[in-house]
Amino acid sequence: MEGTKGLIIVHTGPGKGKTTAAFGLCLRAAGRDHKSAVVQFLKGGDPSGEIYAVQKYFPDMVQIHTYGREGFIGGDPREEDYDMAEEALNKAGEMLESSEISLVVLDEINVAISLGLIGTREVIEFLQEKPREKHVVLTGREAPQRVLELADTITIFGAERHHFNAGVSAVEGIEY
């Protein structure tokens, strides 16, 4: 990946699979001996299957940094939510500066922006100042228009049908 133009990739929309697709890019990078980092915003609960897989099979290729408290924030963020979002963005900046990391995933950053935990302007500046050769993936619903304008690739994940609507609970290995 070195020597190429770093891409800005956005995974957004109401459908499921945004984070899983981003982890898939980390897996693809690892297959080509490129290291990546995932910085998770708003995810302080139990680790997902992707995290367990990375820890078990790719601990030297993918770094994971999780920031967030357990449970859903909803429309009433606490001071700690703002602090953790800022810490996460700072960690992402460190990962971009690392000479070992080629790809940085900002997992659920779009939701952190929509909740007002971090500003769109901060994220725009972050993206504009990233090293030229580094790739960044931003996940989460409701990506701001200004972020979309900077993106090289945008994938909108749709919600045509979901088993939750039929009363099927979260399935281990599928949702988490």
N, C-alpha and C positions, 0 to 999 in steps of 0.2 A: 504494500500500500504506500510505501514511501515514494516520494517523487511525484505522486499524483495529486490532483486537486482534491482537497478534502470536501466531502459532500455534507450538506445539511439535509437530513431526512426527517420527515414528520409522519408519524402514525397517529391518526386522530379519527374521530367519529364515534357513534354510539354503539358500535358492535364490539364483540369480544375478540381478543387476540393481539392487541397492540403490543403489550409487554412481551408476550410469547414470541411474536415476530422479531422484536428487537433482540431478545435473547438468541434467536436463530441467527441473526447477523453476527453476534459474538461467537457463536459456534462456528459459523462459516469463516470468520477471521482466524479463529484458533486453528482451524484446519489448514490454514495457509501460514501458520506460525506468526500471526500478528496478535498482540495482546490488546485486550479491551478492558473497560471499566464500566460498571453500571452504578449510577448514583440514583437511588430511589427516594423520591419525595413522597410524603404522606403514607408510607408503608411501615408501620411499626408493629404489626401483628405477627402471627406465625409465618415463617418463611414459606415460600411457594416451592413447588416441585422444581422449578428452574434453578432456584438457589441451591437446593439440595444436590441437584445434578452437577452444577458448577463446582460446588465444594468437594464433591466426591471424585469427579472425573477431570476437571479442568482448573484446579486451584491455582496453578501457576500461570494460567493464560487469561483468566477473567477475574478481575477484582470486583467485589460487590460492597457498596457502602449504602446503608439503609438509614434514613432519617424520617421519623414520624412516630406519633404515639399510637397506641392500640385503639382501635375503634374508628368510627367515621367522624370526620370533623363537621360535616354538614355546613350550615350557614353561620355557625358561631365559633370561629377560630379563637383559640387561646393564645396568649403571649408566646408560649412555648412552641406553638405551630409556626409562628412567624420566625422565631429564632432558628428552629430546625430547618426551615426552608432556606434561610440565608446560609446556614452551615452547609447545607447540601450544595447550593450553588458555588460556595467557596471551594468545597471538595472537588466539584466538577472542574473548576478552574485549575486546581492542582493536578488533576488527572490529565487535562489538556497540555499542561506544561511538562509532564513526564515524557522523557525521551523514549520510554518503553511502550507507551500506550498509543495505539493508532486510532481507536474507536472509543467514543464516550457516549453512553446512553443516559439520557436524562429522563428517567422513568416517572411518569405522571407529572412532569413539570407543567404541562398545559393546564391541568386541574389546579395546581398550586397557583398559577397565574389567575385563573378564573375565580378562585377564592380570595384573591388579593393578598396572598401570602408573600408573593414577590411581584415586582412590577414588570410589565411588558418591556418597558425601557431597559431595565437591568438585563433582561434576557436578550434583547436585541443587541445591546452593547457586548454582551458575552459572546454572541455568535459572530459579530463583526470583528472582534478582537482575537478570535480563535486562530491558532497557527494554521497557515494555509493548507498544510498536508493532512490535518486531522479531520476525521469524520465525526459528526455528531448526529445522534438520533434523539428526537423529542417525542415522547409518547403522552397520551392522555386525550380525553375528550376536549372539545371546545378550544382547539388551537387558535390563538389570536390571528387575525388577518395579517398583522404586521410580521408575525413569525412565518406565516405561510408565504408571504412575499419574498422572504429570504431563502426559502427552501429550494433545493435542487430536485427533490423527489417528495411527493405528497401521496400518501395512501389513506383513503377514507374507508374505515371499517364500518360496514353497514350492519343493521340489526333486522334482518328479514324475519327470523324466527329464533326463539331461544327456549330451551327446555325449562327454564325457570318459570316461564309463563304457563306451562302445563303442570306446574307444581312439583317438578323434579328438583331436588336439592342440589347444592354444589357437589360435584363429583371429583373425588380425589384423582389426581393425575390429569384432569381436564381443566378445572377451574383453579386448582391450587396445587 
